[in-house]
Structure formats: structure tokens, C-alpha cells
Amino acid sequence: MRILLFANTDWFLFNFKRSLARALRAAGHELVLLSPPGEFAQRLRDEGFDWRPFAVSRSGINPLAELLTIWRLWRLYREIRPDVVHHFTIKCVIYGSFAARLAGVARVVNSITGLGFAMLADTPKARLIRPVVLALYRFALRGSQVLFQNQDNLKTLADFGVLRHAHACVVPGDGIDTERFAPPADHVPGRVVLMMGRLLASKGIAEYVAAARIVRGALPDARFLLAGAPDPGNPECIAAAQLAEWQAEGAVEFLGQRSDVLALTQSADVVVLASTQGEGMPRALLEGAACGKPMVGTDVAGSRELVVNGENGFLVPPGDAAALAAAIQRVLEDPHLARLLGQSARKTVVTLYSDACVVAHSFRAYGLRDD
């Protein structure tokens, strides 16, 4: 069977879909990986994958340019003739579904990894474009397999009538390599707090900084790390002046974009995600949990399905810096509790969110046996 995976970055394919690609290849299927070119394309080719470049603008809204993108994609699908196409991220889902339908692709699988700005933000721009996005989703998802990462996102689109003619289910995230992301043998407990994510307002960066001030007032030796880069093309990107002010204050150590995610995660004592809006399934928390770290998250879509309050971490109300600080401080001050929460967090990921679990779900969506 010929299977095509289409994402908006080669980084996404390399970091999140390589295990699936390897499993498909090992099962004897022909595979094509499609994305805009970037620094990970050659690494995919070095592993023997048939990666092909396809330009798609994340933020472009020129109607003629977008129609041209669909036409180019249709031609490519006609040339490759895949039996299954699997699309990731909103533009790939919408444009890929249009092209696949026109090209007569037999099975279309669409992954909704989060609802994004148009569906979640409460701004005039978001409210203006939301009906358009819903109409596009309604048409694009018709007749396809739709994989969500949490029940909240599925319910939201179902309530809008988007899934009336689609087959939808929840798949547990993108999968974690639980052999690689594992508790370090030599970790010495300390007071290191880690949050990873793009520097967007909706990621709760301001709340994380405020919580750091509170906790460091009681525990001056606590370190608050923030790994991630700005996303200038996103309307919620935090202004450079605000970031500079926080950096100068020093309550949080801004690390920028990091490639040593595993080592950084293993060095922490607690992992945090302070999002004020829902996630698909937050990878930073999953990776931290796999490494045996207690989680502190907010009670929003995605995090609330992963974090079981008091069992593998703590959930706090979104936007509440004081509650966030209290939960973090509780973990830092009680190493025994931290160890129990971390052990449970690891078990959660191994049981429900491992690569093997997600690969099995994907195989079933493709109509394949997963044994």
C-alpha cells in the first residue's frame, strides 16, 4: 500500500511522525513524506525516506495563491497515486482534503492537533474568520477519518456540525518514545522548574513569570527555566519589548529554542504548562511525564485529559498565577510527593501515550492490521 503523510514542516514529520513512518516501512508499505523544505528534510532522506518538498504558507490568505496551492497538490496526488493520505495541521488538512477528493484518493485521514487561533481566541479577527474556517472544515472533513488528540476538540467541532459526515475518534497525541524519554539514573533532586513552548500569550508565559516571582519569594534557590522561541507570524506572539523586560527581571531564565530537549527535561524536577487555551495533547508535558517528572498544568483541553489532579501532577485554573505558584511550590517542597507523582506520570505515558499506542491507532485508521 502507498501511504502519504503531509505536514506543514519537515520538523513536525521528523520529530513527531518518524516512529509511524518507520513502522509503516517495516510493515512493507511504500511511504511518501511531504512538507515544505527545511533543515530536517535531509535527515529524513538520510533515514531512507522518500521525502518530497511542497511549499505551503502557514499564514497566507491570498485566494488565488491558496487555490494554486490546492491545484499543485492535486497534480502531485494524481502523480503519486497514494492509497491513503494523512494530513496534519489545519492548512494541510483543508487543502489536502480538497486535493485528495479531486484526485480520487480512496482513504483520507485528517489529524486535528489543536483548534488554533480562529477557534479558540476571543478577538475580533478570530470571530471574523471563524465561520470561514468552520465552513472549510465542514467540507474538507466530509467522508474522512478524523483523529483528534482530546475529547474537548472533538466535541467542539461536533457541536458546530462539522463532523456530521465524518468518522471521528480520539488518538492519544503524537506518541512518545518511552525508551528514549525515560527517568535519568543520575538525577539529583533539586528545585528546577521547566516550561517549554512557543512564546505566545496563550501559552501562559505571563502567568509562568508571575508564578516564578511568587515561588522564588519563598524558595530563593528555585530556578524557573523557559525553553522556546517567539513565533512572529502568530497574532499572539509576545512583544519583544515585553520579553526583554522579563529577561532583565531575572525571575525566569529564558533559554530560547533548544535542541537538547531530552537532557533539559531530565534535568528538571517538575514540568509546567500554563496555557490559557486548549492544546491538542501537550507534548512538553508528555515528554516530562515519560522522564518521571510530576506535571503542573492548567484545566484546559488536552492538559485536563493527561494530568490527573493529585495522582500524576496538579491541575490549576487557567490564568491563575497564584494557584500555579502554589502547585509548583508544593511539589518543590515535598520530594517524596514529587517522586510518587513522577512515577505515576511515567506510568500514564507508557500505558496510554507511547509510540506503540499511537502507531496502532494510525494503522487502524489506514485500514491496516497493527500486529
Secondary structure, 3 states (H helix, E strand, C coil): CEEEEECCCHHHHHHHCHHHHHHHHHCCCEEEEEECCCCCHHHHHHCCCEEEECCCCCCCCCHHHHHHHHHHHHHHHHHHCCCEEEEECHHHHHHHHHHHHHHCCCEEEEEECCCHHHHHCCCHHHHHHHHHHHHHHHHHCCCCEEEECCHHHHHHHHHCCCCCCCEEEECCCCCECCCCCCCCCCCCCCCEEEEECCCEHHHCHHHHHHHHHHHHHHCCCCEEEEECCCCCCCCCECCHHHHHHHHHHCCCEEEECCCCHHHHHHHCCEEEECCCCCCCCCHHHHHHHHCCCCEEEECCCCHHHHCCECCCEEEECCCCHHHHHHHHHHHHHCHHHHHHHHHHHHHHHHHHCEHHHHHHHHHHHCCCCCC
